[in-house]
Amino acid sequence: MLDVTRCFVLLSVLWAAIALIAQVAAARGGGREEYGERSGSPGKGMLHNFTIAMLPWHKETVKHHPGKFAAGVIMHMGVILTLADAVVVLIRPTTGLIDVWSYTRWVVACSLVSGVYLLVRRICSRNLRVMSASEDYVSILATCGLLAFALLRSIDSQYQLIFLAYVGLFFVFLPLGKLRHSVFFFVARGDYGRRLGYRGVYPPTMERMK
């Protein structure tokens, strides 16, 4: 049964990779060409957009909502740890990453709490409810489920097959809903960093920053 579940996870990852590559290729086929004269470096623009421009104090929304930003960061940290844990379990079924570094269990637990908090906030906030689509709720529920099953597996190994099966379903769903932002975030950020670098806007000079 374990071998069947592992094959299912690997096939689901392959499906997600192929689907996301096709989506990225289709998305990059659109957009407006740069006809203006180049006045900067696209490479430096991308580097700036993935480093300095991502610092919290450069984001206005973070300045006004530091607690919500922290909850989002913690939730994403837990997801990364959980997926890394799944990789280790696939390679060595008897030991997971969370089992080796037990303190990461607390990170995943805090991540789950953060995810639930963000879900409840979305439900309770009238403004967020108005702008939320059904897949916003489905995506965060799917993420919370992933974190919950990772914690259960780390506490009791009898949940290992359920955890791996859930990971497989998670990757099946990945290209179909909002969760694909985990890939398109980097694609979009790289694209507009490249464009602003081409135009000489990124990285900003001290004169423009005044």
MOGIVEN-V682816 format. One record per residue. N is the residue number from 1. D_CENTER is the distance of its C-alpha to the mean C-alpha in Angstrom with 2 decimals. Layout:
# MOGIVEN-V682816
N,D_CENTER + N,D_CENTER
This chain:
# MOGIVEN-V682816
1,29.70 + 2,27.22 + 3,27.67 + 4,27.13 + 5,23.86 + 6,22.65 + 7,23.75 + 8,21.88 + 9,18.55 + 10,19.35 + 11,20.41 + 12,17.33 + 13,15.18 + 14,17.83 + 15,17.71 + 16,13.99 + 17,14.55 + 18,17.72 + 19,16.51 + 20,13.57 + 21,16.07 + 22,18.59 + 23,16.49 + 24,15.66 + 25,19.36 + 26,20.52 + 27,18.57 + 28,19.92 + 29,23.32 + 30,23.58 + 31,23.68 + 32,26.70 + 33,28.43 + 34,29.36 + 35,33.14 + 36,33.80 + 37,35.13 + 38,32.61 + 39,32.88 + 40,30.06 + 41,27.73 + 42,24.60 + 43,23.42 + 44,24.02 + 45,22.32 + 46,19.06 + 47,19.48 + 48,20.17 + 49,17.19 + 50,14.79 + 51,16.97 + 52,19.49 + 53,18.05 + 54,14.80 + 55,17.04 + 56,17.10 + 57,20.77 + 58,20.24 + 59,18.33 + 60,20.81 + 61,18.59 + 62,17.65 + 63,21.39 + 64,22.27 + 65,19.61 + 66,18.92 + 67,18.65 + 68,15.96 + 69,13.98 + 70,14.59 + 71,13.56 + 72,10.09 + 73,9.86 + 74,11.48 + 75,9.37 + 76,6.16 + 77,8.98 + 78,10.31 + 79,7.63 + 80,7.88 + 81,11.57 + 82,11.91 + 83,10.83 + 84,13.09 + 85,15.64 + 86,15.65 + 87,16.44 + 88,19.22 + 89,20.57 + 90,20.82 + 91,22.78 + 92,24.76 + 93,24.98 + 94,27.02 + 95,24.63 + 96,20.97 + 97,19.09 + 98,19.36 + 99,23.05 + 100,23.71 + 101,22.08 + 102,22.94 + 103,21.77 + 104,18.10 + 105,19.05 + 106,19.46 + 107,16.01 + 108,14.62 + 109,17.35 + 110,16.54 + 111,12.87 + 112,14.42 + 113,16.88 + 114,14.41 + 115,12.67 + 116,16.24 + 117,17.30 + 118,14.81 + 119,15.93 + 120,19.54 + 121,19.28 + 122,18.14 + 123,21.05 + 124,23.56 + 125,22.98 + 126,25.15 + 127,23.47 + 128,19.99 + 129,21.70 + 130,23.39 + 131,20.35 + 132,18.20 + 133,18.30 + 134,18.50 + 135,15.15 + 136,13.57 + 137,15.34 + 138,14.77 + 139,10.96 + 140,11.13 + 141,14.08 + 142,12.52 + 143,9.85 + 144,12.91 + 145,14.90 + 146,12.85 + 147,13.26 + 148,16.85 + 149,17.87 + 150,16.65 + 151,18.89 + 152,21.67 + 153,21.68 + 154,21.98 + 155,24.86 + 156,26.63 + 157,26.38 + 158,27.74 + 159,24.26 + 160,23.05 + 161,23.73 + 162,22.16 + 163,18.95 + 164,18.91 + 165,19.89 + 166,17.05 + 167,14.55 + 168,16.46 + 169,16.32 + 170,12.56 + 171,12.40 + 172,15.30 + 173,13.59 + 174,10.31 + 175,12.22 + 176,14.32 + 177,12.49 + 178,10.00 + 179,7.10 + 180,7.95 + 181,6.51 + 182,3.66 + 183,7.24 + 184,9.29 + 185,7.99 + 186,9.59 + 187,12.35 + 188,13.36 + 189,13.36 + 190,15.36 + 191,17.63 + 192,18.72 + 193,19.01 + 194,21.28 + 195,23.24 + 196,23.83 + 197,24.81 + 198,27.21 + 199,28.78 + 200,29.18 + 201,27.12 + 202,24.51 + 203,25.14 + 204,27.33 + 205,30.81 + 206,32.36 + 207,34.69 + 208,32.00 + 209,30.19 + 210,33.43
